[in-house]
Amino acid sequence: MARVINIRYDVEHDTLRDADGNALRSQDAPYIMFREKPLVNLLLVTDEDLTAYTQIGDAAETYSAALDFDFDHDTDVMAKAINADINKASEWLQDGGADTADPAAGQFSFYLSANTSRYQTVIAATGEKQNTRLELQAWDPNVLILAVRFDFRALNIMDDNGDAPSALIPYSEEFTDTAGKKCIRVMNTDGETCVIHTPPGGTGIEA
């Protein structure tokens, strides 16, 4: 089952809050990992009492959510959820049930995929991309009426494909020669024989 990320963002105070309304530290901000596709449950609030933000929710509105680190409009974002994939039935789990998120109550639910080529390019060989944020936009219908963004960490993974690592070519190995003697063959990293050590009476030729 996909990981569920519960987020409470205070629109009025530009603050992420926990379930008790306390402001979150930056290191406790939500996160996503490369190739992961978690379910995000985002609640927009206005204060430490977690009073719902109710200034949007008209039926004509459309929504999007995007993860990125800059404001370059000429490149793709790292991850994105479009309107058709936002607030689907049974994906609002923040209150303990499986309901449909209601924008009029500040609720938004969507799956966010980090399995994208842009995420892979941006994250490269770093453990975490700095200064990434999640931005939620609301349009009514072609006019932007809300854009909020907050810290949302973008992490990497060490093992990208899950394959077992290739075995190393041994630098030496033991074999029995035609004289029945135990010999040692020493090789380079390309598997080429450099020298063969034989005991007295050995031939050095593998039997």
N, C-alpha and C positions, 0 to 999 in steps of 0.2 A: 504494500500500500504506500502511496506517495506520502511524503512528509507534509504535515499541515503547519503552516506558519501563521500564527495569530498576531495581528498587528493592530495597535490602537494609536492613531496619529491625531494629535491636537492641532487642528487647523488654525485656531486663534493664537496659539502660543508657539507654533512651529516646533513641536516637541513630540517625541515618541513616548508613550506611557505604557506601564505594565497593567496587569489586571486590577490592581488596586488604585490606579490613577497616578502612581509615582512616575516621575520623569526617568527615562532610561539613560544609562551611561552609554557613550558612543561604542564601547567595546561590547555592549549587549544588544546592539542593533541587529535586526534580522539579517540572515545571510542565505546565499544560494551557492551551490557547488557546480563546477563544470560538469555537463551532461545530466544534471539533475532536473527533474520537472515536478516541483512541489506545488501543493495547493495553497494559495495565498488567501487568507480571510482578513480583509482590511476594514477596520471600523474607523470612520472619521468622527472625531469628538471635538468639543469646544473648551473643555476645562478638566481639572483634576477629578471631578466627579463623573467623568466619562459621559457627559451629556451629549447625545447624538447631534451631529451636524445635519441640519435639515433644510439647507438652502438649495438643494438640487433634488432631482427625482421625477421631473416631468417625463411623461411617456415619450415625448419627441426626442429626448436626449440620447446621445451615444457616448460611449466611453472607450478609453484605451489606457493601458498601463505599460510603461517601458522602463527598462533598466539600462543605464549607461553612465558614463563618467564625464562627458563634455556636452557642448551645445553645437557640435558640428552637424549641420543639417544635410551635408553631402555624403555622409556615410550611414550605414545601417546601425541601429542600436544593438546592444549585446543580446537583449531578450525583449520580447514584447507579447502582450495579450491584446487582441483586437476585440471590437465590440461583440462580435458573434460568439466569442468564447468567454464573455464576462457575465457573471450572475446567472449561471445555469442552475436548473433545479437540483436540489439536494446537496449543493456544494457549500452552503453556509453552515459551518460546524462550530463557530466560535462560542455559541451559547449552549452547546451540548447536544443540540439536535441536528437533524439533516433537513434544512429548510432552504428556501431560495432567498438570496441576499436582496435587500430592499434599499436602493440608493436614497430614497426619501428618509430613511432612518440611518443614513451614513454607512450602509453596508455594501461591500463589494467582495466578490469571490472570483478567482480565476486561477488557472494553472499557468505557471511561468516556466518556460523551457530554456535551460542553459545549454542545450545540446544544439548549438548553432555555430556556423563557421565564423561568424563575427566574434562570438564569445571566445572561441578557440584562438583566434588571431590576437585579440586584446590580452587575454590572460597569459599567452605564450608560456614561458618557463618560470613565471613568478608564482609565488604562493597565494598572493592576493592582489587584485587590482585596486589601487587606492582611489578614494573619492568617488566611488560609485553610489548612485542614488536611484530610487524608484520614483517615477513620476506618474501620477494619475491625472488624466485629462477628462473633462466633461464638455461636450459640444451640444448646442441647442439651436437648430440642428447643424448649422454650418458656422456658428459663431462660438469661439472658445469662451466658456463661462467659468471654468475652474481649472487650475493647474497647480497641484500640490506635489512637492517632492521631499523626500527624506532619506536619511542614510540607509543603505541596503548593501551589505557587504557582498562582494563577488570573489569567491574562493576557487582555488584550483584543486586538482586531485593529482596524486603522484602516479598512479597506475591508470593509463589512459585506455588500454585495450583489453586488459585482463589475461593476456597470453602469458604462459610460463616463460621465464627468461631463457635465452640460449645457453647451452652448456659451454663452459670454457674448454678450449683445446688444452689438454694437459701438457706441461712442459717436460714431463718424463713419464715413462711407463716401463713396466717389467715384462719380459718375454723369455721363453725357453728356446735356446738355439739348437742347431742340428746335433750338437755334441751333448745335449741334455743339460747344459749349464744355464743358470739363471743370469740373464743379462739386463742391462738398463739402457734404454734408448732415450736420448735427450733431444728435444725438438724445439723449434722456435714457435712463435705465435701463429704462424701460417701452417703448422703441422709438418714442417719439413725437418727431416732428421739432420742433426748437427754432429752428433758423436754417439758411438755405442761403446759402453763399458762392458768388458767381458772378463770373467775370472780366468785363471790359468787353465789352459786346455780347451777353452771355448772357441767357437768359430765366429760368433757374432752374427751368424746368419739364422734368421728365424726359422724354426722347424715347421 
